[in-house]
Amino acid sequence: MPIPTHTAQFLEELIGGAFANQIDHALSEVAAGGDRPWQSRVQPPTAVTRGMEHQMNTARNDDQIEFIRLPEVKKLVSLGTTKIYTMAKIGLFPKQVRLGGRAVAWIKSEVLQWSNDQIAAARGQRDQAPASSESK
Protein backbone atom coordinates (compact mmCIF):
# COMPACT_ATOMS: atom_id res chain seq x y z
CA MET A 1 0.00 0.00 0.00
CA PRO A 2 1.68 3.25 -1.10
CA ILE A 3 2.05 6.10 1.36
CA PRO A 4 0.09 9.22 0.37
CA THR A 5 2.16 12.07 -1.05
CA HIS A 6 1.08 14.47 1.71
CA THR A 7 2.42 12.05 4.34
CA ALA A 8 5.80 11.87 2.60
CA GLN A 9 5.93 15.66 2.34
CA PHE A 10 4.99 16.00 6.01
CA LEU A 11 7.77 13.60 7.04
CA GLU A 12 10.36 15.49 4.98
CA GLU A 13 9.26 18.84 6.45
CA LEU A 14 9.22 17.41 9.98
CA ILE A 15 12.75 16.09 9.73
CA GLY A 16 13.99 19.04 7.73
CA GLY A 17 15.47 16.99 4.92
CA ALA A 18 18.24 15.61 7.14
CA PHE A 19 17.28 12.05 6.34
CA ALA A 20 15.70 12.63 2.93
CA ASN A 21 17.58 9.73 1.28
CA GLN A 22 16.51 7.31 3.99
CA ILE A 23 12.91 8.52 3.75
CA ASP A 24 12.91 8.12 -0.04
CA HIS A 25 14.37 4.63 0.32
CA ALA A 26 11.79 3.64 2.95
CA LEU A 27 8.94 5.03 0.88
CA SER A 28 10.11 3.17 -2.22
CA GLU A 29 10.30 -0.06 -0.20
CA VAL A 30 6.78 0.49 1.10
CA ALA A 31 5.53 1.21 -2.41
CA ALA A 32 7.24 -1.96 -3.62
CA GLY A 33 5.69 -3.97 -0.79
CA GLY A 34 8.96 -4.16 1.17
CA ASP A 35 9.13 -5.75 4.58
CA ARG A 36 9.72 -3.43 7.57
CA PRO A 37 11.38 -0.47 5.83
CA TRP A 38 11.36 1.50 9.08
CA GLN A 39 14.06 -0.72 10.53
CA SER A 40 17.17 1.07 9.40
CA ARG A 41 20.23 -1.03 8.77
CA VAL A 42 22.54 1.74 9.97
CA GLN A 43 21.45 4.19 12.63
CA PRO A 44 22.71 7.74 11.97
CA PRO A 45 24.61 9.31 14.87
CA THR A 46 22.96 12.16 16.69
CA ALA A 47 24.54 15.59 16.83
CA VAL A 48 25.48 15.05 20.47
CA THR A 49 27.19 11.70 19.96
CA ARG A 50 29.19 12.47 16.80
CA GLY A 51 32.06 14.16 18.62
CA MET A 52 31.76 12.17 21.83
CA GLU A 53 32.05 8.76 20.13
CA HIS A 54 35.37 9.73 18.63
CA GLN A 55 36.65 11.09 21.94
CA MET A 56 35.55 8.01 23.83
CA ASN A 57 37.09 5.64 21.28
CA THR A 58 40.41 7.45 21.20
CA ALA A 59 40.62 7.56 25.01
CA ARG A 60 40.68 3.76 25.14
CA ASN A 61 44.02 1.99 25.34
CA ASP A 62 43.43 -1.28 23.48
CA ASP A 63 46.50 -2.93 25.03
CA GLN A 64 45.30 -2.70 28.62
CA ILE A 65 41.59 -2.26 29.16
CA GLU A 66 40.65 -1.96 32.79
CA PHE A 67 36.98 -2.11 33.73
CA ILE A 68 35.75 -0.23 36.77
CA ARG A 69 32.39 -0.59 38.46
CA LEU A 70 30.01 2.19 39.49
CA PRO A 71 31.36 2.83 43.03
CA GLU A 72 34.84 3.54 41.65
CA VAL A 73 33.44 5.70 38.83
CA LYS A 74 31.54 7.74 41.41
CA LYS A 75 34.73 8.20 43.45
CA LEU A 76 36.76 9.23 40.42
CA VAL A 77 34.31 11.83 39.09
CA SER A 78 32.47 12.90 42.24
CA LEU A 79 29.05 12.52 40.62
CA GLY A 80 26.03 10.52 41.74
CA THR A 81 24.54 7.47 40.07
CA THR A 82 21.65 9.30 38.41
CA LYS A 83 23.87 12.04 37.00
CA ILE A 84 26.35 9.51 35.59
CA TYR A 85 23.66 7.49 33.82
CA THR A 86 21.84 10.60 32.57
CA MET A 87 25.00 12.13 31.15
CA ALA A 88 26.02 8.82 29.53
CA LYS A 89 22.60 8.51 27.93
CA ILE A 90 22.87 11.90 26.22
CA GLY A 91 26.52 11.40 25.26
CA LEU A 92 28.19 13.71 27.77
CA PHE A 93 29.91 10.92 29.72
CA PRO A 94 31.44 7.58 28.65
CA LYS A 95 28.88 4.83 28.27
CA GLN A 96 29.03 1.71 30.35
CA VAL A 97 29.92 -1.67 28.86
CA ARG A 98 27.67 -4.65 29.50
CA LEU A 99 29.70 -7.46 31.02
CA GLY A 100 26.92 -10.01 31.16
CA GLY A 101 23.55 -10.34 32.81
CA ARG A 102 22.94 -7.12 34.70
CA ALA A 103 26.63 -6.38 35.30
CA VAL A 104 28.05 -3.24 33.69
CA ALA A 105 31.36 -1.43 34.01
CA TRP A 106 33.17 1.56 32.52
CA ILE A 107 36.52 1.62 30.78
CA LYS A 108 38.82 3.36 33.24
CA SER A 109 40.86 5.20 30.59
CA GLU A 110 37.66 6.72 29.13
CA VAL A 111 36.51 7.94 32.55
CA LEU A 112 39.94 9.40 33.30
CA GLN A 113 40.02 11.11 29.88
CA TRP A 114 36.59 12.60 30.59
CA SER A 115 37.89 13.90 33.94
CA ASN A 116 40.94 15.44 32.27
CA ASP A 117 38.70 17.11 29.68
CA GLN A 118 36.59 18.61 32.47
CA ILE A 119 39.70 19.97 34.19
CA ALA A 120 41.01 21.45 30.95
CA ALA A 121 37.66 23.09 30.20
CA ALA A 122 37.39 24.55 33.71
CA ARG A 123 40.94 25.90 33.70
CA GLY A 124 40.51 27.32 30.22
CA GLN A 125 37.39 29.23 31.31
CA ARG A 126 38.99 30.35 34.56
CA ASP A 127 42.14 31.59 32.79
CA GLN A 128 40.04 33.69 30.40
CA ALA A 129 37.81 35.21 33.09
CA PRO A 130 40.47 37.23 34.99
CA ALA A 131 41.96 38.51 31.73
CA SER A 132 38.63 40.04 30.73
CA SER A 133 38.15 41.63 34.17
CA GLU A 134 41.67 43.14 34.13
CA SER A 135 41.00 44.99 30.89
CA LYS A 136 38.23 47.09 32.51
C-alpha positions in Angstrom: 0.0 0.0 0.0 1.7 3.2 -1.1 2.0 6.1 1.4 0.1 9.2 0.4 2.2 12.1 -1.0 1.1 14.5 1.7 2.4 12.0 4.3 5.8 11.9 2.6 5.9 15.7 2.3 5.0 16.0 6.0 7.8 13.6 7.0 10.4 15.5 5.0 9.3 18.8 6.4 9.2 17.4 10.0 12.8 16.1 9.7 14.0 19.0 7.7 15.5 17.0 4.9 18.2 15.6 7.1 17.3 12.0 6.3 15.7 12.6 2.9 17.6 9.7 1.3 16.5 7.3 4.0 12.9 8.5 3.8 12.9 8.1 0.0 14.4 4.6 0.3 11.8 3.6 2.9 8.9 5.0 0.9 10.1 3.2 -2.2 10.3 -0.1 -0.2 6.8 0.5 1.1 5.5 1.2 -2.4 7.2 -2.0 -3.6 5.7 -4.0 -0.8 9.0 -4.2 1.2 9.1 -5.7 4.6 9.7 -3.4 7.6 11.4 -0.5 5.8 11.4 1.5 9.1 14.1 -0.7 10.5 17.2 1.1 9.4 20.2 -1.0 8.8 22.5 1.7 10.0 21.5 4.2 12.6 22.7 7.7 12.0 24.6 9.3 14.9 23.0 12.2 16.7 24.5 15.6 16.8 25.5 15.1 20.5 27.2 11.7 20.0 29.2 12.5 16.8 32.1 14.2 18.6 31.8 12.2 21.8 32.0 8.8 20.1 35.4 9.7 18.6 36.7 11.1 21.9 35.6 8.0 23.8 37.1 5.6 21.3 40.4 7.5 21.2 40.6 7.6 25.0 40.7 3.8 25.1 44.0 2.0 25.3 43.4 -1.3 23.5 46.5 -2.9 25.0 45.3 -2.7 28.6 41.6 -2.3 29.2 40.7 -2.0 32.8 37.0 -2.1 33.7 35.8 -0.2 36.8 32.4 -0.6 38.5 30.0 2.2 39.5 31.4 2.8 43.0 34.8 3.5 41.6 33.4 5.7 38.8 31.5 7.7 41.4 34.7 8.2 43.5 36.8 9.2 40.4 34.3 11.8 39.1 32.5 12.9 42.2 29.1 12.5 40.6 26.0 10.5 41.7 24.5 7.5 40.1 21.6 9.3 38.4 23.9 12.0 37.0 26.4 9.5 35.6 23.7 7.5 33.8 21.8 10.6 32.6 25.0 12.1 31.1 26.0 8.8 29.5 22.6 8.5 27.9 22.9 11.9 26.2 26.5 11.4 25.3 28.2 13.7 27.8 29.9 10.9 29.7 31.4 7.6 28.7 28.9 4.8 28.3 29.0 1.7 30.4 29.9 -1.7 28.9 27.7 -4.7 29.5 29.7 -7.5 31.0 26.9 -10.0 31.2 23.6 -10.3 32.8 22.9 -7.1 34.7 26.6 -6.4 35.3 28.1 -3.2 33.7 31.4 -1.4 34.0 33.2 1.6 32.5 36.5 1.6 30.8 38.8 3.4 33.2 40.9 5.2 30.6 37.7 6.7 29.1 36.5 7.9 32.6 39.9 9.4 33.3 40.0 11.1 29.9 36.6 12.6 30.6 37.9 13.9 33.9 40.9 15.4 32.3 38.7 17.1 29.7 36.6 18.6 32.5 39.7 20.0 34.2 41.0 21.5 30.9 37.7 23.1 30.2 37.4 24.5 33.7 40.9 25.9 33.7 40.5 27.3 30.2 37.4 29.2 31.3 39.0 30.3 34.6 42.1 31.6 32.8 40.0 33.7 30.4 37.8 35.2 33.1 40.5 37.2 35.0 42.0 38.5 31.7 38.6 40.0 30.7 38.1 41.6 34.2 41.7 43.1 34.1 41.0 45.0 30.9 38.2 47.1 32.5 
